[in-house]
Amino acid sequence: DFSLVVKEGLLLRFLQINTISERTGGLDWYVGTILYQKLSYERGLAWQLFARGQTDEPEPLTNYGVQVAFRTPIIKNRLNSELRLGVGFPRVDPDVERKSSGNISINFILPFGRAEKE
Protein backbone atom coordinates (compact mmCIF):
# COMPACT_ATOMS: atom_id res chain seq x y z
CA ASP A 1 0.00 0.00 0.00
CA PHE A 2 1.02 3.58 -0.58
CA SER A 3 -0.93 6.60 0.72
CA LEU A 4 -0.48 10.25 -0.17
CA VAL A 5 -2.16 13.24 1.46
CA VAL A 6 -3.16 15.34 -1.55
CA LYS A 7 -4.41 18.20 0.62
CA GLU A 8 -6.37 18.53 3.84
CA GLY A 9 -9.42 16.31 3.53
CA LEU A 10 -8.14 14.30 0.53
CA LEU A 11 -6.12 11.09 0.77
CA LEU A 12 -5.05 9.07 -2.26
CA ARG A 13 -4.28 5.39 -1.67
CA PHE A 14 -2.77 2.86 -4.06
CA LEU A 15 -2.97 -0.79 -3.06
CA GLN A 16 -1.88 -4.11 -4.50
CA ILE A 17 -2.63 -7.49 -2.96
CA ASN A 18 -1.03 -10.66 -4.32
CA THR A 19 -1.63 -14.21 -3.10
CA ILE A 20 0.12 -17.41 -4.08
CA SER A 21 -1.37 -20.58 -2.62
CA GLU A 22 -1.84 -24.27 -3.37
CA ARG A 23 -5.49 -23.58 -4.19
CA THR A 24 -4.87 -20.94 -6.85
CA GLY A 25 -1.78 -22.38 -8.51
CA GLY A 26 -0.90 -19.01 -10.02
CA LEU A 27 -0.95 -15.48 -8.67
CA ASP A 28 -4.30 -14.20 -7.37
CA TRP A 29 -4.06 -10.38 -7.54
CA TYR A 30 -6.01 -7.22 -6.79
CA VAL A 31 -5.03 -3.63 -7.53
CA GLY A 32 -6.94 -0.51 -6.57
CA THR A 33 -6.78 3.25 -6.32
CA ILE A 34 -8.98 4.98 -3.73
CA LEU A 35 -9.49 8.69 -3.20
CA TYR A 36 -10.86 9.38 0.30
CA GLN A 37 -12.71 12.68 0.54
CA LYS A 38 -13.58 14.12 3.95
CA LEU A 39 -16.95 15.89 3.93
CA SER A 40 -17.07 16.62 7.65
CA TYR A 41 -15.61 15.19 10.88
CA GLU A 42 -17.73 12.02 10.59
CA ARG A 43 -18.81 11.90 6.94
CA GLY A 44 -16.86 11.03 3.85
CA LEU A 45 -16.70 9.59 0.37
CA ALA A 46 -14.38 6.95 -1.06
CA TRP A 47 -13.96 6.91 -4.86
CA GLN A 48 -12.41 3.65 -6.09
CA LEU A 49 -11.02 2.14 -9.31
CA PHE A 50 -10.13 -1.56 -9.12
CA ALA A 51 -9.02 -4.61 -11.08
CA ARG A 52 -8.82 -8.26 -10.01
CA GLY A 53 -7.46 -11.36 -11.66
CA GLN A 54 -5.66 -14.67 -11.46
CA THR A 55 -2.68 -15.55 -13.64
CA ASP A 56 -3.42 -19.28 -14.10
CA GLU A 57 -7.05 -18.86 -15.24
CA PRO A 58 -8.20 -18.84 -18.88
CA GLU A 59 -9.30 -15.22 -18.28
CA PRO A 60 -6.50 -13.55 -16.25
CA LEU A 61 -8.48 -10.29 -15.73
CA THR A 62 -11.61 -11.52 -13.94
CA ASN A 63 -13.12 -8.14 -13.01
CA TYR A 64 -12.54 -4.40 -13.14
CA GLY A 65 -14.70 -1.43 -12.29
CA VAL A 66 -15.46 1.65 -10.21
CA GLN A 67 -17.39 2.33 -7.04
CA VAL A 68 -18.16 5.12 -4.61
CA ALA A 69 -19.00 4.79 -0.92
CA PHE A 70 -20.63 7.37 1.37
CA ARG A 71 -20.14 6.86 5.11
CA THR A 72 -22.12 8.71 7.77
CA PRO A 73 -23.00 8.11 11.43
CA ILE A 74 -26.38 6.75 12.51
CA ILE A 75 -25.60 6.88 16.24
CA LYS A 76 -22.63 9.15 17.00
CA ASN A 77 -19.52 7.12 17.97
CA ARG A 78 -21.62 3.92 18.10
CA LEU A 79 -22.90 2.98 14.63
CA ASN A 80 -22.08 4.14 11.10
CA SER A 81 -23.78 3.44 7.80
CA GLU A 82 -22.20 3.12 4.40
CA LEU A 83 -24.00 3.35 1.07
CA ARG A 84 -21.94 1.86 -1.76
CA LEU A 85 -22.70 2.13 -5.50
CA GLY A 86 -20.59 0.66 -8.26
CA VAL A 87 -20.26 -1.05 -11.57
CA GLY A 88 -17.93 -3.86 -12.56
CA PHE A 89 -17.17 -5.78 -15.74
CA PRO A 90 -16.65 -9.41 -14.70
CA ARG A 91 -15.65 -12.27 -16.99
CA VAL A 92 -14.56 -15.82 -16.19
CA ASP A 93 -14.76 -17.36 -19.66
CA PRO A 94 -12.62 -15.61 -22.32
CA ASP A 95 -15.09 -16.75 -25.02
CA VAL A 96 -17.99 -14.86 -23.42
CA GLU A 97 -18.29 -11.09 -23.88
CA ARG A 98 -18.01 -8.91 -20.75
CA LYS A 99 -21.24 -7.41 -19.44
CA SER A 100 -21.57 -4.69 -16.86
CA SER A 101 -22.72 -5.66 -13.39
CA GLY A 102 -24.03 -2.96 -11.04
CA ASN A 103 -24.01 -3.15 -7.29
CA ILE A 104 -25.74 -1.29 -4.50
CA SER A 105 -25.14 -2.09 -0.85
CA ILE A 106 -25.94 -0.65 2.55
CA ASN A 107 -23.51 -1.60 5.31
CA PHE A 108 -23.56 -0.99 9.04
CA ILE A 109 -20.22 -0.45 10.78
CA LEU A 110 -19.42 -0.60 14.48
CA PRO A 111 -16.49 1.76 15.17
CA PHE A 112 -13.82 0.66 17.63
CA GLY A 113 -11.24 2.65 19.53
CA ARG A 114 -11.40 6.11 21.02
CA ALA A 115 -13.51 8.79 19.42
CA GLU A 116 -11.76 12.07 18.75
CA LYS A 117 -13.22 15.17 20.33
CA GLU A 118 -14.52 17.84 18.00
Sequence and secondary structure as in RCSB ss.txt:
>XXXX:A:sequence
DFSLVVKEGLLLRFLQINTISERTGGLDWYVGTILYQKLSYERGLAWQLFARGQTDEPEPLTNYGVQVAFRTPII
KNRLNSELRLGVGFPRVDPDVERKSSGNISINFILPFGRAEKE
>XXXX:A:secstr
 EEEEEETTEEEEEEEEEEE TTTSSEEEEEEEEEEEE SSS EEEEEEEEEEETTSSSSEEEEEEEEEEEEEEE
TTTEEEEEEEEEE   S TTS    EEEEEEEEE   S     
